[in-house]
Amino acid sequence: MPKAFLPQVKSSSSSWAVDSEIVQ
């Protein structure tokens, strides 16, 4: 998983769930 996504994920908790599904 790209580290660039980590900062953005932390920025938005809601996006975290969505990004998590896309990453997996």
Secondary structure as UniProt FT lines:
FT   TURN            3..4
FT   HELIX           5..11
FT   HELIX           13..23
//
